[in-house]
């Protein structure tokens, strides 16, 4: 499966799997960027990343942690 910036939910789930347990309150958008770029499945232009995209990934990850899925 190829991940792009449009795959915020899939990225969030992969980061959750790889970085569990992590205190999301301590995760920065910069860390999300670095961790996303490190995913072997990620294939998009790093220059397209912005705070809105990174926050969307964070939010998907956070909501999944709250709902316990």
Helices and strands as residue ranges (DSSP letters): H 8-18, G 24-26, H 29-38, G 46-48, H 51-67
